[in-house]
């Protein structure tokens, strides 16, 4: 099962697919980081042309 690399809490596969980096690292989740911070990180990555897949 996927988990947050920061706090080791379980996350869904869908969450991992959307928010993990290209190597599959998931540095934050709703349990250890505010949702706004996660969304901003995803937007920043998208604006740099990085894929969220």
C-alpha distance matrix in Angstrom:
0.0 3.8 6.5 10.2 12.2 15.1 14.2 10.8 10.0 7.0 7.7 7.8 7.6 11.3 11.6 10.0 12.4 15.2 15.1 13.8 16.7 17.7 16.1 12.6 13.4 12.7 15.6 15.7 14.2 16.3 16.0 17.7 19.7 22.0 20.9 24.1 23.2 20.0 22.1 24.9 22.7 21.6 25.2 26.5 24.3 25.5 29.1 28.9 27.9 24.3 22.0 19.0 17.3
3.8 0.0 3.8 7.1 9.2 12.2 12.0 9.0 8.6 6.0 5.7 6.5 6.2 9.5 8.9 6.8 9.7 12.2 11.6 10.1 13.2 14.6 13.2 9.5 10.0 8.9 12.0 12.2 11.1 13.7 13.8 15.1 16.7 19.0 18.0 21.0 19.8 16.5 18.8 21.3 19.0 18.0 21.7 22.8 20.6 22.1 25.6 25.3 24.5 21.0 18.9 15.8 14.6
6.5 3.8 0.0 3.8 6.3 8.7 8.2 5.4 5.3 4.3 5.2 8.0 8.9 11.5 9.7 8.0 11.6 13.2 11.6 10.3 13.3 15.5 13.9 10.3 9.3 7.5 9.6 9.6 8.7 11.4 10.9 11.7 13.8 16.5 16.1 19.2 17.7 14.9 17.7 20.0 17.8 17.5 21.3 22.0 20.3 22.2 25.4 25.2 25.0 21.5 19.9 16.8 16.4
10.2 7.1 3.8 0.0 3.8 5.4 5.7 4.7 5.5 6.5 6.7 9.9 11.1 12.8 10.0 8.5 12.1 12.8 10.2 9.2 11.9 14.8 13.4 10.3 8.0 5.3 6.2 6.1 6.1 9.4 8.9 8.8 10.5 13.7 13.7 16.5 14.6 12.2 15.4 17.3 14.9 15.3 19.0 19.5 18.1 20.4 23.3 23.1 23.4 20.0 19.0 16.0 16.4
12.2 9.2 6.3 3.8 0.0 3.8 6.0 5.4 8.1 9.7 10.3 13.4 13.9 15.7 13.0 10.8 14.0 14.9 11.9 9.9 11.5 14.1 12.1 9.7 6.7 5.5 5.4 7.2 8.9 12.4 11.7 10.4 12.1 15.6 16.1 18.4 15.9 13.8 17.2 18.4 15.6 16.4 20.1 19.8 18.2 21.0 23.7 22.8 23.4 19.9 19.5 17.0 17.4
15.1 12.2 8.7 5.4 3.8 0.0 3.8 5.9 8.3 11.0 11.7 15.2 16.3 17.7 14.5 13.1 16.4 16.5 13.1 12.0 13.5 16.6 15.0 12.9 9.5 7.5 5.4 6.0 8.1 11.1 9.8 7.6 9.5 13.2 14.6 16.7 14.1 12.8 16.5 17.4 14.9 16.5 19.9 19.5 18.7 21.7 23.9 23.3 24.4 21.3 21.2 18.7 19.8
14.2 12.0 8.2 5.7 6.0 3.8 0.0 3.8 5.6 9.0 10.7 14.4 16.3 18.0 14.9 14.0 17.7 17.9 14.9 14.2 16.5 19.5 17.9 15.3 12.3 9.9 8.6 7.7 8.1 10.2 7.8 6.5 9.6 13.2 14.8 17.5 15.4 14.3 17.9 19.3 17.4 18.8 22.2 22.2 21.6 24.3 26.7 26.4 27.4 24.2 23.8 21.0 21.8
10.8 9.0 5.4 4.7 5.4 5.9 3.8 0.0 3.8 6.6 9.0 12.5 14.2 16.5 14.0 12.7 16.4 17.4 15.0 13.8 16.3 18.8 16.9 13.9 11.6 9.7 9.8 9.5 9.3 11.7 9.6 9.5 12.5 15.9 16.7 19.7 17.9 16.1 19.5 21.2 19.1 19.8 23.5 23.8 22.6 25.1 27.8 27.5 27.9 24.5 23.6 20.7 20.9
10.0 8.6 5.3 5.5 8.1 8.3 5.6 3.8 0.0 3.8 6.5 10.1 12.6 14.6 12.2 11.9 15.7 16.4 14.4 14.1 17.2 20.0 18.5 15.2 13.4 10.7 11.2 9.7 8.0 9.4 7.3 8.6 11.7 14.5 14.9 18.3 17.2 15.2 18.3 20.6 19.0 19.4 23.0 23.9 22.9 25.0 27.9 28.0 28.3 25.0 23.8 20.5 20.7
7.0 6.0 4.3 6.5 9.7 11.0 9.0 6.6 3.8 0.0 3.8 6.8 9.4 11.8 10.0 9.9 13.5 14.7 13.6 13.3 16.8 19.1 17.9 14.3 13.4 10.9 12.5 11.2 8.9 10.3 9.2 11.4 13.8 16.1 15.6 19.1 18.4 15.8 18.4 21.1 19.6 19.2 22.8 24.1 22.8 24.4 27.6 27.9 27.7 24.4 22.6 19.2 18.8
7.7 5.7 5.2 6.7 10.3 11.7 10.7 9.0 6.5 3.8 0.0 3.8 6.6 8.2 6.3 6.8 10.2 11.1 10.4 10.8 14.5 16.9 16.4 12.7 12.2 9.5 11.6 10.0 7.4 8.8 9.3 11.5 12.9 14.6 13.4 16.7 16.3 13.3 15.4 18.4 17.0 16.1 19.7 21.3 19.9 21.2 24.5 25.0 24.6 21.5 19.5 15.9 15.6
7.8 6.5 8.0 9.9 13.4 15.2 14.4 12.5 10.1 6.8 3.8 0.0 3.8 5.3 5.1 6.3 8.6 10.0 10.6 11.4 15.1 17.0 16.9 13.2 13.8 11.4 14.2 12.8 10.2 11.2 12.4 14.8 15.7 16.9 14.9 18.1 18.1 14.7 16.0 19.4 18.1 16.5 19.8 21.9 20.3 20.9 24.4 25.1 24.2 21.2 18.6 15.0 14.2
7.6 6.2 8.9 11.1 13.9 16.3 16.3 14.2 12.6 9.4 6.6 3.8 0.0 3.8 5.4 5.0 6.1 8.7 10.0 10.0 13.4 14.5 14.6 11.0 12.6 11.2 14.6 14.1 12.2 13.9 15.4 17.3 17.9 19.2 17.0 19.7 19.4 15.8 16.8 19.9 18.2 16.2 19.5 21.4 19.2 19.6 23.3 23.7 22.4 19.2 16.4 13.0 11.4
11.3 9.5 11.5 12.8 15.7 17.7 18.0 16.5 14.6 11.8 8.2 5.3 3.8 0.0 3.8 5.4 5.0 6.3 8.6 9.9 13.2 14.6 15.6 12.3 13.8 12.1 15.1 14.2 12.2 13.4 15.7 17.6 17.4 18.1 15.3 17.7 17.8 14.2 14.4 17.7 16.5 14.0 16.9 19.3 17.4 17.2 20.9 21.8 20.4 17.6 14.6 11.1 10.0
11.6 8.9 9.7 10.0 13.0 14.5 14.9 14.0 12.2 10.0 6.3 5.1 5.4 3.8 0.0 3.8 5.4 5.2 6.0 7.9 11.5 13.8 14.7 11.3 11.8 9.3 11.9 10.5 8.5 9.9 12.4 14.0 13.7 14.4 11.9 14.4 14.3 10.7 11.5 14.7 13.5 11.5 14.7 16.9 15.4 15.8 19.3 20.2 19.4 16.6 14.2 10.5 10.5
10.0 6.8 8.0 8.5 10.8 13.1 14.0 12.7 11.9 9.9 6.8 6.3 5.0 5.4 3.8 0.0 3.8 5.5 5.4 5.2 8.8 10.7 11.1 7.6 8.5 6.8 10.1 10.1 9.2 11.7 13.6 14.6 14.6 16.1 14.1 16.4 15.4 11.7 13.1 15.7 13.6 11.8 15.4 16.9 14.7 15.6 19.2 19.4 18.5 15.2 12.9 9.5 9.0
12.4 9.7 11.6 12.1 14.0 16.4 17.7 16.4 15.7 13.5 10.2 8.6 6.1 5.0 5.4 3.8 0.0 3.8 5.9 6.0 8.7 9.6 11.0 8.1 10.2 9.4 12.8 13.0 12.4 14.6 17.0 17.9 17.4 18.5 15.9 17.7 17.0 13.2 13.6 16.1 14.1 11.5 14.6 16.3 13.7 13.9 17.7 17.9 16.3 13.2 10.3 7.0 5.6
15.2 12.2 13.2 12.8 14.9 16.5 17.9 17.4 16.4 14.7 11.1 10.0 8.7 6.3 5.2 5.5 3.8 0.0 3.8 6.2 8.6 10.4 12.5 10.1 11.3 9.7 12.3 11.9 11.3 13.1 16.1 16.8 15.5 16.0 13.2 14.5 14.0 10.3 10.1 12.7 11.1 8.1 11.1 13.2 11.1 11.1 14.8 15.6 14.4 11.7 9.1 5.3 6.1
15.1 11.6 11.6 10.2 11.9 13.1 14.9 15.0 14.4 13.6 10.4 10.6 10.0 8.6 6.0 5.4 5.9 3.8 0.0 3.8 6.6 9.5 11.2 8.8 8.7 6.6 8.6 8.5 8.6 11.1 13.8 13.9 12.5 13.5 11.3 12.6 11.3 7.6 8.5 10.7 8.4 6.5 10.2 11.5 9.7 10.9 14.2 14.6 14.3 11.3 9.9 6.4 8.2
13.8 10.1 10.3 9.2 9.9 12.0 14.2 13.8 14.1 13.3 10.8 11.4 10.0 9.9 7.9 5.2 6.0 6.2 3.8 0.0 3.8 6.7 7.5 5.1 5.2 4.5 7.5 8.8 9.9 13.1 15.2 14.8 14.1 15.9 14.3 15.7 13.7 10.3 11.9 13.4 10.4 9.1 12.7 13.2 10.6 12.4 15.7 15.2 14.7 11.2 9.9 7.2 7.8
16.7 13.2 13.3 11.9 11.5 13.5 16.5 16.3 17.2 16.8 14.5 15.1 13.4 13.2 11.5 8.8 8.7 8.6 6.6 3.8 0.0 3.8 5.4 5.2 5.4 6.7 8.6 11.0 12.9 16.2 18.2 17.2 16.2 18.0 16.7 17.4 15.0 12.0 13.4 13.9 10.4 9.4 12.6 12.1 8.9 11.2 14.1 12.7 12.4 8.7 8.2 7.0 8.0
17.7 14.6 15.5 14.8 14.1 16.6 19.5 18.8 20.0 19.1 16.9 17.0 14.5 14.6 13.8 10.7 9.6 10.4 9.5 6.7 3.8 0.0 3.8 5.5 7.5 9.8 12.1 14.6 16.4 19.7 21.7 20.8 20.0 21.8 20.3 20.9 18.6 15.7 16.6 17.0 13.7 12.2 14.9 14.3 10.7 12.3 15.1 13.3 12.1 8.3 7.5 7.6 7.3
16.1 13.2 13.9 13.4 12.1 15.0 17.9 16.9 18.5 17.9 16.4 16.9 14.6 15.6 14.7 11.1 11.0 12.5 11.2 7.5 5.4 3.8 0.0 3.8 5.6 9.0 11.4 14.4 16.4 20.0 21.3 20.4 20.2 22.5 21.5 22.5 20.0 17.1 18.7 19.3 15.7 14.8 17.9 17.1 13.7 15.8 18.5 16.5 15.7 11.9 11.3 11.0 10.2
12.6 9.5 10.3 10.3 9.7 12.9 15.3 13.9 15.2 14.3 12.7 13.2 11.0 12.3 11.3 7.6 8.1 10.1 8.8 5.1 5.2 5.5 3.8 0.0 3.8 6.4 9.6 12.1 13.4 17.0 18.2 17.7 17.8 20.2 19.0 20.5 18.3 15.1 16.9 18.2 14.9 13.8 17.3 17.2 14.1 16.0 19.1 17.8 17.0 13.2 11.8 10.2 9.3
13.4 10.0 9.3 8.0 6.7 9.5 12.3 11.6 13.4 13.4 12.2 13.8 12.6 13.8 11.8 8.5 10.2 11.3 8.7 5.2 5.4 7.5 5.6 3.8 0.0 3.8 6.1 9.2 11.3 15.1 15.9 14.9 15.0 17.8 17.2 18.7 16.1 13.3 15.8 16.7 13.2 13.1 16.7 16.2 13.7 16.3 19.1 17.7 17.7 14.0 13.5 11.7 11.9
12.7 8.9 7.5 5.3 5.5 7.5 9.9 9.7 10.7 10.9 9.5 11.4 11.2 12.1 9.3 6.8 9.4 9.7 6.6 4.5 6.7 9.8 9.0 6.4 3.8 0.0 3.8 5.8 7.5 11.3 12.3 11.4 11.6 14.2 13.7 15.5 13.1 10.3 13.0 14.4 11.4 11.4 15.2 15.2 13.3 15.8 18.7 18.0 18.3 14.8 14.1 11.6 12.3
15.6 12.0 9.6 6.2 5.4 5.4 8.6 9.8 11.2 12.5 11.6 14.2 14.6 15.1 11.9 10.1 12.8 12.3 8.6 7.5 8.6 12.1 11.4 9.6 6.1 3.8 0.0 3.8 7.2 10.8 11.4 9.4 9.3 12.3 12.7 14.2 11.2 9.2 12.6 13.2 10.2 11.6 15.0 14.5 13.4 16.4 18.7 18.0 19.0 15.9 16.0 13.7 15.2
15.7 12.2 9.6 6.1 7.2 6.0 7.7 9.5 9.7 11.2 10.0 12.8 14.1 14.2 10.5 10.1 13.0 11.9 8.5 8.8 11.0 14.6 14.4 12.1 9.2 5.8 3.8 0.0 3.8 7.1 8.0 6.3 5.8 8.8 9.2 11.2 8.8 6.9 10.6 11.8 9.7 11.1 14.5 14.6 14.2 16.8 19.1 19.2 20.3 17.5 17.3 14.4 16.2
14.2 11.1 8.7 6.1 8.9 8.1 8.1 9.3 8.0 8.9 7.4 10.2 12.2 12.2 8.5 9.2 12.4 11.3 8.6 9.9 12.9 16.4 16.4 13.4 11.3 7.5 7.2 3.8 0.0 3.8 5.4 5.6 5.7 8.0 7.7 10.7 9.5 7.2 10.4 12.7 11.4 12.0 15.3 16.4 16.0 18.0 20.6 21.2 21.9 19.2 18.3 15.0 16.5
16.3 13.7 11.4 9.4 12.4 11.1 10.2 11.7 9.4 10.3 8.8 11.2 13.9 13.4 9.9 11.7 14.6 13.1 11.1 13.1 16.2 19.7 20.0 17.0 15.1 11.3 10.8 7.1 3.8 0.0 3.8 5.7 5.4 6.1 5.7 9.3 9.4 7.9 10.4 13.1 12.9 13.5 16.2 17.8 18.1 19.6 22.0 23.2 24.0 21.6 20.7 17.2 18.9
16.0 13.8 10.9 8.9 11.7 9.8 7.8 9.6 7.3 9.2 9.3 12.4 15.4 15.7 12.4 13.6 17.0 16.1 13.8 15.2 18.2 21.7 21.3 18.2 15.9 12.3 11.4 8.0 5.4 3.8 0.0 3.8 6.0 7.9 8.9 12.4 12.0 11.1 14.0 16.2 15.8 16.8 19.6 20.8 21.0 22.9 25.3 26.1 27.1 24.4 23.6 20.2 21.6
17.7 15.1 11.7 8.8 10.4 7.6 6.5 9.5 8.6 11.4 11.5 14.8 17.3 17.6 14.0 14.6 17.9 16.8 13.9 14.8 17.2 20.8 20.4 17.7 14.9 11.4 9.4 6.3 5.6 5.7 3.8 0.0 3.8 7.0 9.2 11.9 10.5 10.2 13.7 15.1 14.3 16.0 18.8 19.3 19.7 22.1 24.1 24.7 26.0 23.4 23.2 20.1 21.8
19.7 16.7 13.8 10.5 12.1 9.5 9.6 12.5 11.7 13.8 12.9 15.7 17.9 17.4 13.7 14.6 17.4 15.5 12.5 14.1 16.2 20.0 20.2 17.8 15.0 11.6 9.3 5.8 5.7 5.4 6.0 3.8 0.0 3.8 6.3 8.3 6.7 7.1 10.5 11.5 11.2 13.2 15.7 16.2 17.0 19.3 21.1 21.9 23.5 21.3 21.3 18.4 20.7
22.0 19.0 16.5 13.7 15.6 13.2 13.2 15.9 14.5 16.1 14.6 16.9 19.2 18.1 14.4 16.1 18.5 16.0 13.5 15.9 18.0 21.8 22.5 20.2 17.8 14.2 12.3 8.8 8.0 6.1 7.9 7.0 3.8 0.0 3.8 5.4 5.4 6.8 9.0 10.2 11.1 13.0 14.7 15.8 17.2 19.0 20.4 21.9 23.6 21.8 21.8 18.9 21.5
20.9 18.0 16.1 13.7 16.1 14.6 14.8 16.7 14.9 15.6 13.4 14.9 17.0 15.3 11.9 14.1 15.9 13.2 11.3 14.3 16.7 20.3 21.5 19.0 17.2 13.7 12.7 9.2 7.7 5.7 8.9 9.2 6.3 3.8 0.0 3.8 5.4 5.2 6.3 8.6 9.9 10.8 12.4 14.3 15.6 16.7 18.5 20.3 21.5 19.9 19.4 16.3 18.9
24.1 21.0 19.2 16.5 18.4 16.7 17.5 19.7 18.3 19.1 16.7 18.1 19.7 17.7 14.4 16.4 17.7 14.5 12.6 15.7 17.4 20.9 22.5 20.5 18.7 15.5 14.2 11.2 10.7 9.3 12.4 11.9 8.3 5.4 3.8 0.0 3.8 5.4 5.1 6.1 8.6 9.9 10.5 12.2 14.2 15.2 16.3 18.5 20.1 19.0 19.2 16.6 19.6
23.2 19.8 17.7 14.6 15.9 14.1 15.4 17.9 17.2 18.4 16.3 18.1 19.4 17.8 14.3 15.4 17.0 14.0 11.3 13.7 15.0 18.6 20.0 18.3 16.1 13.1 11.2 8.8 9.5 9.4 12.0 10.5 6.7 5.4 5.4 3.8 0.0 3.8 5.4 5.1 6.1 8.6 9.8 10.4 12.3 14.2 15.3 16.7 18.6 17.3 17.8 15.5 18.7
20.0 16.5 14.9 12.2 13.8 12.8 14.3 16.1 15.2 15.8 13.3 14.7 15.8 14.2 10.7 11.7 13.2 10.3 7.6 10.3 12.0 15.7 17.1 15.1 13.3 10.3 9.2 6.9 7.2 7.9 11.1 10.2 7.1 6.8 5.2 5.4 3.8 0.0 3.8 5.4 5.1 6.3 8.7 9.9 10.7 12.4 14.4 15.7 16.9 15.1 15.0 12.3 15.2
22.1 18.8 17.7 15.4 17.2 16.5 17.9 19.5 18.3 18.4 15.4 16.0 16.8 14.4 11.5 13.1 13.6 10.1 8.5 11.9 13.4 16.6 18.7 16.9 15.8 13.0 12.6 10.6 10.4 10.4 14.0 13.7 10.5 9.0 6.3 5.1 5.4 3.8 0.0 3.8 5.4 5.1 6.2 8.6 9.9 10.5 12.3 14.4 15.5 14.3 14.1 11.6 14.8
24.9 21.3 20.0 17.3 18.4 17.4 19.3 21.2 20.6 21.1 18.4 19.4 19.9 17.7 14.7 15.7 16.1 12.7 10.7 13.4 13.9 17.0 19.3 18.2 16.7 14.4 13.2 11.8 12.7 13.1 16.2 15.1 11.5 10.2 8.6 6.1 5.1 5.4 3.8 0.0 3.8 5.4 5.0 6.1 8.5 9.7 10.4 12.4 14.3 13.6 14.5 12.8 16.4
22.7 19.0 17.8 14.9 15.6 14.9 17.4 19.1 19.0 19.6 17.0 18.1 18.2 16.5 13.5 13.6 14.1 11.1 8.4 10.4 10.4 13.7 15.7 14.9 13.2 11.4 10.2 9.7 11.4 12.9 15.8 14.3 11.2 11.1 9.9 8.6 6.1 5.1 5.4 3.8 0.0 3.8 5.4 5.1 6.2 8.6 9.9 10.8 12.7 11.2 12.3 10.6 14.2
21.6 18.0 17.5 15.3 16.4 16.5 18.8 19.8 19.4 19.2 16.1 16.5 16.2 14.0 11.5 11.8 11.5 8.1 6.5 9.1 9.4 12.2 14.8 13.8 13.1 11.4 11.6 11.1 12.0 13.5 16.8 16.0 13.2 13.0 10.8 9.9 8.6 6.3 5.1 5.4 3.8 0.0 3.8 5.5 5.1 6.2 8.7 10.0 10.8 9.2 9.4 7.4 11.0
25.2 21.7 21.3 19.0 20.1 19.9 22.2 23.5 23.0 22.8 19.7 19.8 19.5 16.9 14.7 15.4 14.6 11.1 10.2 12.7 12.6 14.9 17.9 17.3 16.7 15.2 15.0 14.5 15.3 16.2 19.6 18.8 15.7 14.7 12.4 10.5 9.8 8.7 6.2 5.0 5.4 3.8 0.0 3.8 5.4 5.0 6.1 8.7 9.9 9.7 10.5 9.5 13.3
26.5 22.8 22.0 19.5 19.8 19.5 22.2 23.8 23.9 24.1 21.3 21.9 21.4 19.3 16.9 16.9 16.3 13.2 11.5 13.2 12.1 14.3 17.1 17.2 16.2 15.2 14.5 14.6 16.4 17.8 20.8 19.3 16.2 15.8 14.3 12.2 10.4 9.9 8.6 6.1 5.1 5.5 3.8 0.0 3.8 5.4 5.2 6.4 8.9 8.8 10.9 10.8 14.6
24.3 20.6 20.3 18.1 18.2 18.7 21.6 22.6 22.9 22.8 19.9 20.3 19.2 17.4 15.4 14.7 13.7 11.1 9.7 10.6 8.9 10.7 13.7 14.1 13.7 13.3 13.4 14.2 16.0 18.1 21.0 19.7 17.0 17.2 15.6 14.2 12.3 10.7 9.9 8.5 6.2 5.1 5.4 3.8 0.0 3.8 5.5 5.2 6.5 5.3 7.4 7.7 11.3
25.5 22.1 22.2 20.4 21.0 21.7 24.3 25.1 25.0 24.4 21.2 20.9 19.6 17.2 15.8 15.6 13.9 11.1 10.9 12.4 11.2 12.3 15.8 16.0 16.3 15.8 16.4 16.8 18.0 19.6 22.9 22.1 19.3 19.0 16.7 15.2 14.2 12.4 10.5 9.7 8.6 6.2 5.0 5.4 3.8 0.0 3.8 5.3 5.1 5.3 6.5 7.3 10.8
29.1 25.6 25.4 23.3 23.7 23.9 26.7 27.8 27.9 27.6 24.5 24.4 23.3 20.9 19.3 19.2 17.7 14.8 14.2 15.7 14.1 15.1 18.5 19.1 19.1 18.7 18.7 19.1 20.6 22.0 25.3 24.1 21.1 20.4 18.5 16.3 15.3 14.4 12.3 10.4 9.9 8.7 6.1 5.2 5.5 3.8 0.0 3.8 5.3 7.4 9.7 11.0 14.4
28.9 25.3 25.2 23.1 22.8 23.3 26.4 27.5 28.0 27.9 25.0 25.1 23.7 21.8 20.2 19.4 17.9 15.6 14.6 15.2 12.7 13.3 16.5 17.8 17.7 18.0 18.0 19.2 21.2 23.2 26.1 24.7 21.9 21.9 20.3 18.5 16.7 15.7 14.4 12.4 10.8 10.0 8.7 6.4 5.2 5.3 3.8 0.0 3.8 5.7 9.0 11.1 14.2
27.9 24.5 25.0 23.4 23.4 24.4 27.4 27.9 28.3 27.7 24.6 24.2 22.4 20.4 19.4 18.5 16.3 14.4 14.3 14.7 12.4 12.1 15.7 17.0 17.7 18.3 19.0 20.3 21.9 24.0 27.1 26.0 23.5 23.6 21.5 20.1 18.6 16.9 15.5 14.3 12.7 10.8 9.9 8.9 6.5 5.1 5.3 3.8 0.0 3.8 6.4 9.4 11.9
24.3 21.0 21.5 20.0 19.9 21.3 24.2 24.5 25.0 24.4 21.5 21.2 19.2 17.6 16.6 15.2 13.2 11.7 11.3 11.2 8.7 8.3 11.9 13.2 14.0 14.8 15.9 17.5 19.2 21.6 24.4 23.4 21.3 21.8 19.9 19.0 17.3 15.1 14.3 13.6 11.2 9.2 9.7 8.8 5.3 5.3 7.4 5.7 3.8 0.0 3.8 6.6 9.0
22.0 18.9 19.9 19.0 19.5 21.2 23.8 23.6 23.8 22.6 19.5 18.6 16.4 14.6 14.2 12.9 10.3 9.1 9.9 9.9 8.2 7.5 11.3 11.8 13.5 14.1 16.0 17.3 18.3 20.7 23.6 23.2 21.3 21.8 19.4 19.2 17.8 15.0 14.1 14.5 12.3 9.4 10.5 10.9 7.4 6.5 9.7 9.0 6.4 3.8 0.0 3.8 5.5
19.0 15.8 16.8 16.0 17.0 18.7 21.0 20.7 20.5 19.2 15.9 15.0 13.0 11.1 10.5 9.5 7.0 5.3 6.4 7.2 7.0 7.6 11.0 10.2 11.7 11.6 13.7 14.4 15.0 17.2 20.2 20.1 18.4 18.9 16.3 16.6 15.5 12.3 11.6 12.8 10.6 7.4 9.5 10.8 7.7 7.3 11.0 11.1 9.4 6.6 3.8 0.0 3.8
17.3 14.6 16.4 16.4 17.4 19.8 21.8 20.9 20.7 18.8 15.6 14.2 11.4 10.0 10.5 9.0 5.6 6.1 8.2 7.8 8.0 7.3 10.2 9.3 11.9 12.3 15.2 16.2 16.5 18.9 21.6 21.8 20.7 21.5 18.9 19.6 18.7 15.2 14.8 16.4 14.2 11.0 13.3 14.6 11.3 10.8 14.4 14.2 11.9 9.0 5.5 3.8 0.0
